[in-house]
Amino acid sequence: MTRAAPFDPRMRGYAVFYRPGGSNICPGCGRSHWYVGRISAECAFCTVALPLCEPGGGRFDPDGIYVA
């Protein structure tokens, strides 16, 4: 029986987040007007929704792993 490799969040691929206070370009249409809620932001033109980078006051460490 083969043992599975442990989960490594750095290997999950590219993740897009809405960063409050930053320059946020929509990955769907390229515009930059957003409706920002408590846990996500939605593009005003094409309705693509992105999670907020810091939903609960958390942050990302240098490896890109979310730390609450």
N, CA, C and O atoms as a Tinker XYZ file with bonds, in Angstrom:
   272  protein
     1  N      0.841000   -1.171000    0.000000    73     2
     2  CA     0.000000    0.000000    0.000000    64     1     3
     3  C      0.895000    1.246000    0.000000    63     2     4     5
     4  O      1.823000    1.349000    0.802000    81     3
     5  N      0.613000    2.178000   -0.894000    73     3     6
     6  CA     1.401000    3.390000   -1.028000    64     5     7
     7  C      0.804000    4.499000   -0.169000    63     6     8     9
     8  O     -0.414000    4.663000   -0.095000    81     7
     9  N      1.662000    5.235000    0.462000    73     7    10
    10  CA     1.214000    6.338000    1.315000    64     9    11
    11  C      1.162000    7.621000    0.486000    63    10    12    13
    12  O      2.078000    7.907000   -0.284000    81    11
    13  N      0.077000    8.394000    0.650000    73    11    14
    14  CA    -0.089000    9.645000   -0.090000    64    13    15
    15  C      0.841000   10.712000    0.476000    63    14    16    17
    16  O      1.155000   10.721000    1.666000    81    15
    17  N      1.264000   11.594000   -0.392000    73    15    18
    18  CA     2.121000   12.704000    0.034000    64    17    19
    19  C      1.297000   13.666000    0.887000    63    18    20    21
    20  O      0.098000   13.816000    0.651000    81    19
    21  N      1.910000   14.320000    1.870000    73    19    22
    22  CA     1.166000   15.276000    2.687000    64    21    23
    23  C      0.748000   16.486000    1.854000    63    22    24    25
    24  O      1.394000   16.815000    0.859000    81    23
    25  N     -0.330000   17.143000    2.262000    73    23    26
    26  CA    -0.839000   18.306000    1.549000    64    25    27
    27  C      0.140000   19.471000    1.654000    63    26    28    29
    28  O      0.600000   19.809000    2.744000    81    27
    29  N      0.452000   20.077000    0.521000    73    27    30
    30  CA     1.335000   21.235000    0.486000    64    29    31
    31  C      0.596000   22.376000   -0.219000    63    30    32    33
    32  O      0.455000   22.348000   -1.442000    81    31
    33  N      0.113000   23.397000    0.543000    73    31    34
    34  CA    -0.676000   24.459000   -0.078000    64    33    35
    35  C      0.078000   25.263000   -1.129000    63    34    36    37
    36  O     -0.557000   25.891000   -1.976000    81    35
    37  N      1.396000   25.266000   -1.106000    73    35    38
    38  CA     2.161000   25.987000   -2.123000    64    37    39
    39  C      2.039000   25.344000   -3.492000    63    38    40    41
    40  O      2.314000   25.995000   -4.500000    81    39
    41  N      1.634000   24.087000   -3.553000    73    39    42
    42  CA     1.531000   23.365000   -4.819000    64    41    43
    43  C      0.128000   23.418000   -5.414000    63    42    44    45
    44  O     -0.126000   22.743000   -6.412000    81    43
    45  N     -0.797000   24.197000   -4.839000    73    43    46
    46  CA    -2.178000   24.213000   -5.307000    64    45    47
    47  C     -2.387000   25.053000   -6.559000    63    46    48    49
    48  O     -3.443000   24.957000   -7.184000    81    47
    49  N     -1.422000   25.867000   -6.943000    73    47    50
    50  CA    -1.545000   26.672000   -8.150000    64    49    51
    51  C     -1.780000   28.143000   -7.848000    63    50    52    53
    52  O     -1.651000   28.588000   -6.708000    81    51
    53  N     -2.123000   28.877000   -8.876000    73    51    54
    54  CA    -2.312000   30.315000   -8.778000    64    53    55
    55  C     -3.653000   30.621000   -8.116000    63    54    56    57
    56  O     -4.678000   30.073000   -8.520000    81    55
    57  N     -3.656000   31.479000   -7.113000    73    55    58
    58  CA    -4.886000   31.874000   -6.431000    64    57    59
    59  C     -5.030000   33.391000   -6.517000    63    58    60    61
    60  O     -4.101000   34.127000   -6.185000    81    59
    61  N     -6.185000   33.851000   -6.960000    73    59    62
    62  CA    -6.448000   35.276000   -7.116000    64    61    63
    63  C     -7.249000   35.754000   -5.915000    63    62    64    65
    64  O     -8.241000   35.128000   -5.542000    81    63
    65  N     -6.827000   36.860000   -5.305000    73    63    66
    66  CA    -7.514000   37.447000   -4.167000    64    65    67
    67  C     -7.739000   38.925000   -4.423000    63    66    68    69
    68  O     -6.990000   39.553000   -5.172000    81    67
    69  N     -8.776000   39.486000   -3.796000    73    67    70
    70  CA    -8.983000   40.924000   -3.792000    64    69    71
    71  C     -8.195000   41.476000   -2.614000    63    70    72    73
    72  O     -8.386000   41.035000   -1.481000    81    71
    73  N     -7.326000   42.419000   -2.864000    73    71    74
    74  CA    -6.488000   42.998000   -1.817000    64    73    75
    75  C     -6.958000   44.410000   -1.509000    63    74    76    77
    76  O     -6.751000   45.325000   -2.307000    81    75
    77  N     -7.603000   44.593000   -0.331000    73    75    78
    78  CA    -8.083000   45.931000    0.033000    64    77    79
    79  C     -6.930000   46.938000    0.054000    63    78    80    81
    80  O     -5.858000   46.657000    0.590000    81    79
    81  N     -7.164000   48.097000   -0.529000    73    79    82
    82  CA    -6.143000   49.133000   -0.564000    64    81    83
    83  C     -5.154000   48.983000   -1.696000    63    82    84    85
    84  O     -4.279000   49.833000   -1.863000    81    83
    85  N     -5.271000   47.925000   -2.477000    73    83    86
    86  CA    -4.338000   47.698000   -3.576000    64    85    87
    87  C     -4.991000   47.968000   -4.918000    63    86    88    89
    88  O     -6.168000   48.321000   -4.984000    81    87
    89  N     -4.233000   47.803000   -5.977000    73    87    90
    90  CA    -4.750000   47.939000   -7.330000    64    89    91
    91  C     -5.281000   46.579000   -7.754000    63    90    92    93
    92  O     -4.498000   45.656000   -7.981000    81    91
    93  N     -6.591000   46.439000   -7.863000    73    91    94
    94  CA    -7.218000   45.157000   -8.167000    64    93    95
    95  C     -7.830000   45.182000   -9.554000    63    94    96    97
    96  O     -8.800000   45.900000   -9.800000    81    95
    97  N     -7.268000   44.405000  -10.451000    73    95    98
    98  CA    -7.764000   44.286000  -11.816000    64    97    99
    99  C     -8.540000   42.977000  -11.911000    63    98   100   101
   100  O     -8.064000   41.931000  -11.470000    81    99
   101  N     -9.735000   43.042000  -12.489000    73    99   102
   102  CA   -10.576000   41.855000  -12.613000    64   101   103
   103  C     -9.928000   40.849000  -13.570000    63   102   104   105
   104  O     -9.537000   41.218000  -14.678000    81   103
   105  N     -9.811000   39.576000  -13.154000    73   103   106
   106  CA    -9.237000   38.575000  -14.061000    64   105   107
   107  C    -10.184000   38.211000  -15.204000    63   106   108   109
   108  O     -9.754000   37.601000  -16.184000    81   107
   109  N    -11.460000   38.571000  -15.097000    73   107   110
   110  CA   -12.424000   38.249000  -16.139000    64   109   111
   111  C    -12.514000   39.281000  -17.248000    63   110   112   113
   112  O    -12.549000   38.931000  -18.428000    81   111
   113  N    -12.552000   40.578000  -16.865000    73   111   114
   114  CA   -12.765000   41.607000  -17.878000    64   113   115
   115  C    -11.678000   42.682000  -17.909000    63   114   116   117
   116  O    -11.633000   43.476000  -18.849000    81   115
   117  N    -10.805000   42.724000  -16.907000    73   115   118
   118  CA    -9.710000   43.686000  -16.900000    64   117   119
   119  C    -10.048000   45.052000  -16.330000    63   118   120   121
   120  O     -9.210000   45.953000  -16.341000    81   119
   121  N    -11.270000   45.216000  -15.831000    73   119   122
   122  CA   -11.660000   46.505000  -15.246000    64   121   123
   123  C    -11.355000   46.509000  -13.759000    63   122   124   125
   124  O    -10.925000   45.495000  -13.208000    81   123
   125  N    -11.575000   47.647000  -13.105000    73   123   126
   126  CA   -11.165000   47.737000  -11.699000    64   125   127
   127  C    -12.219000   48.359000  -10.784000    63   126   128   129
   128  O    -11.866000   49.041000   -9.822000    81   127
   129  N    -13.511000   48.137000  -11.065000    73   127   130
   130  CA   -14.566000   48.634000  -10.186000    64   129   131
   131  C    -15.176000   47.443000   -9.445000    63   130   132   133
   132  O    -15.621000   46.479000  -10.068000    81   131
   133  N    -15.193000   47.516000   -8.119000    73   131   134
   134  CA   -15.586000   46.375000   -7.292000    64   133   135
   135  C    -16.663000   46.743000   -6.288000    63   134   136   137
   136  O    -16.694000   47.865000   -5.784000    81   135
   137  N    -17.553000   45.790000   -5.996000    73   135   138
   138  CA   -18.465000   45.857000   -4.859000    64   137   139
   139  C    -17.831000   44.979000   -3.791000    63   138   140   141
   140  O    -17.696000   43.769000   -3.976000    81   139
   141  N    -17.446000   45.581000   -2.682000    73   139   142
   142  CA   -16.719000   44.858000   -1.648000    64   141   143
   143  C    -17.649000   44.538000   -0.488000    63   142   144   145
   144  O    -18.316000   45.420000    0.052000    81   143
   145  N    -17.684000   43.268000   -0.115000    73   143   146
   146  CA   -18.476000   42.812000    1.020000    64   145   147
   147  C    -17.589000   42.440000    2.190000    63   146   148   149
   148  O    -16.447000   42.889000    2.280000    81   147
   149  N    -18.113000   41.622000    3.083000    73   147   150
   150  CA   -17.347000   41.222000    4.265000    64   149   151
   151  C    -16.343000   40.111000    3.981000    63   150   152   153
   152  O    -15.274000   40.073000    4.591000    81   151
   153  N    -16.678000   39.200000    3.053000    73   151   154
   154  CA   -15.767000   38.080000    2.789000    64   153   155
   155  C    -15.354000   37.962000    1.324000    63   154   156   157
   156  O    -14.462000   37.183000    0.991000    81   155
   157  N    -16.006000   38.738000    0.443000    73   155   158
   158  CA   -15.636000   38.672000   -0.971000    64   157   159
   159  C    -15.862000   40.024000   -1.642000    63   158   160   161
   160  O    -16.510000   40.910000   -1.085000    81   159
   161  N    -15.318000   40.161000   -2.842000    73   159   162
   162  CA   -15.509000   41.340000   -3.671000    64   161   163
   163  C    -15.996000   40.870000   -5.040000    63   162   164   165
   164  O    -15.539000   39.846000   -5.549000    81   163
   165  N    -16.930000   41.624000   -5.635000    73   163   166
   166  CA   -17.506000   41.245000   -6.913000    64   165   167
   167  C    -17.265000   42.350000   -7.933000    63   166   168   169
   168  O    -17.467000   43.529000   -7.644000    81   167
   169  N    -16.836000   41.963000   -9.116000    73   167   170
   170  CA   -16.618000   42.926000  -10.194000    64   169   171
   171  C    -17.963000   43.543000  -10.584000    63   170   172   173
   172  O    -18.948000   42.831000  -10.773000    81   171
   173  N    -17.993000   44.865000  -10.701000    73   171   174
   174  CA   -19.232000   45.562000  -11.031000    64   173   175
   175  C    -19.661000   45.350000  -12.481000    63   174   176   177
   176  O    -20.816000   45.612000  -12.816000    81   175
   177  N    -18.771000   44.887000  -13.343000    73   175   178
   178  CA   -19.086000   44.739000  -14.754000    64   177   179
   179  C    -19.397000   43.302000  -15.162000    63   178   180   181
   180  O    -20.397000   43.060000  -15.838000    81   179
   181  N    -18.561000   42.350000  -14.766000    73   179   182
   182  CA   -18.769000   40.969000  -15.223000    64   181   183
   183  C    -19.153000   40.007000  -14.087000    63   182   184   185
   184  O    -19.327000   38.814000  -14.336000    81   183
   185  N    -19.284000   40.486000  -12.885000    73   183   186
   186  CA   -19.716000   39.750000  -11.683000    64   185   187
   187  C    -18.789000   38.615000  -11.258000    63   186   188   189
   188  O    -19.239000   37.676000  -10.602000    81   187
   189  N    -17.510000   38.675000  -11.614000    73   187   190
   190  CA   -16.543000   37.710000  -11.087000    64   189   191
   191  C    -16.363000   38.001000   -9.601000    63   190   192   193
   192  O    -16.158000   39.152000   -9.217000    81   191
   193  N    -16.438000   36.978000   -8.771000    73   191   194
   194  CA   -16.278000   37.161000   -7.328000    64   193   195
   195  C    -14.917000   36.635000   -6.887000    63   194   196   197
   196  O    -14.491000   35.553000   -7.292000    81   195
   197  N    -14.237000   37.430000   -6.042000    73   195   198
   198  CA   -12.939000   37.038000   -5.498000    64   197   199
   199  C    -12.999000   37.082000   -3.975000    63   198   200   201
   200  O    -13.636000   37.970000   -3.410000    81   199
   201  N    -12.350000   36.143000   -3.309000    73   199   202
   202  CA   -12.283000   36.228000   -1.844000    64   201   203
   203  C    -11.359000   37.360000   -1.424000    63   202   204   205
   204  O    -10.403000   37.693000   -2.125000    81   203
   205  N    -11.659000   37.950000   -0.264000    73   203   206
   206  CA   -10.793000   38.998000    0.261000    64   205   207
   207  C     -9.502000   38.383000    0.763000    63   206   208   209
   208  O     -9.505000   37.269000    1.285000    81   207
   209  N     -8.416000   39.089000    0.611000    73   207   210
   210  CA    -7.114000   38.597000    1.039000    64   209   211
   211  C     -7.050000   38.454000    2.554000    63   210   212   213
   212  O     -6.424000   37.524000    3.061000    81   211
   213  N     -7.690000   39.366000    3.280000    73   211   214
   214  CA    -7.634000   39.352000    4.739000    64   213   215
   215  C     -9.043000   39.361000    5.317000    63   214   216   217
   216  O     -9.472000   40.380000    5.857000    81   215
   217  N     -9.786000   38.235000    5.216000    73   215   218
   218  CA   -11.180000   38.234000    5.637000    64   217   219
   219  C    -11.401000   38.434000    7.132000    63   218   220   221
   220  O    -12.392000   39.056000    7.515000    81   219
   221  N    -10.534000   37.939000    7.976000    73   219   222
   222  CA   -10.751000   38.057000    9.408000    64   221   223
   223  C     -9.588000   38.721000   10.108000    63   222   224   225
   224  O     -9.326000   38.445000   11.279000    81   223
   225  N     -8.897000   39.579000    9.417000    73   223   226
   226  CA    -7.725000   40.196000   10.012000    64   225   227
   227  C     -6.497000   39.316000    9.909000    63   226   228   229
   228  O     -5.450000   39.633000   10.474000    81   227
   229  N     -6.622000   38.207000    9.185000    73   227   230
   230  CA    -5.488000   37.314000    9.002000    64   229   231
   231  C     -4.503000   37.876000    8.001000    63   230   232   233
   232  O     -4.641000   39.014000    7.552000    81   231
   233  N     -3.512000   37.080000    7.654000    73   231   234
   234  CA    -2.497000   37.548000    6.723000    64   233   235
   235  C     -1.899000   36.346000    6.010000    63   234   236   237
   236  O     -2.191000   35.201000    6.354000    81   235
   237  N     -1.067000   36.608000    5.022000    73   235   238
   238  CA    -0.357000   35.557000    4.318000    64   237   239
   239  C      1.110000   35.623000    4.688000    63   238   240   241
   240  O      1.701000   36.703000    4.707000    81   239
   241  N      1.699000   34.478000    4.982000    73   239   242
   242  CA     3.128000   34.444000    5.293000    64   241   243
   243  C      3.923000   34.506000    3.983000    63   242   244   245
   244  O      3.315000   34.465000    2.913000    81   243
   245  N      5.250000   34.603000    4.025000    73   243   246
   246  CA     6.043000   34.726000    2.794000    64   245   247
   247  C      5.873000   33.580000    1.804000    63   246   248   249
   248  O      6.146000   33.754000    0.616000    81   247
   249  N      5.425000   32.403000    2.268000    73   247   250
   250  CA     5.213000   31.270000    1.361000    64   249   251
   251  C      3.831000   31.292000    0.729000    63   250   252   253
   252  O      3.510000   30.414000   -0.071000    81   251
   253  N      2.991000   32.294000    1.076000    73   251   254
   254  CA     1.657000   32.378000    0.513000    64   253   255
   255  C      0.620000   31.563000    1.256000    63   254   256   257
   256  O     -0.462000   31.319000    0.723000    81   255
   257  N      0.919000   31.136000    2.465000    73   255   258
   258  CA    -0.010000   30.341000    3.263000    64   257   259
   259  C     -0.776000   31.266000    4.207000    63   258   260   261
   260  O     -0.181000   32.091000    4.900000    81   259
   261  N     -2.108000   31.120000    4.226000    73   259   262
   262  CA    -2.946000   31.987000    5.051000    64   261   263
   263  C     -2.762000   31.661000    6.537000    63   262   264   265
   264  O     -2.830000   30.501000    6.945000    81   263
   265  N     -2.529000   32.697000    7.329000    73   263   266
   266  CA    -2.363000   32.550000    8.774000    64   265   267
   267  C     -3.452000   33.380000    9.431000    63   266   268   269
   268  O     -3.495000   34.596000    9.242000    81   267
   269  N     -4.326000   32.756000   10.192000    73   267   270
   270  CA    -5.446000   33.479000   10.834000    64   269   271
   271  C     -4.974000   34.288000   12.010000    63   270   272
   272  O     -5.777000   34.955000   12.663000    81   271
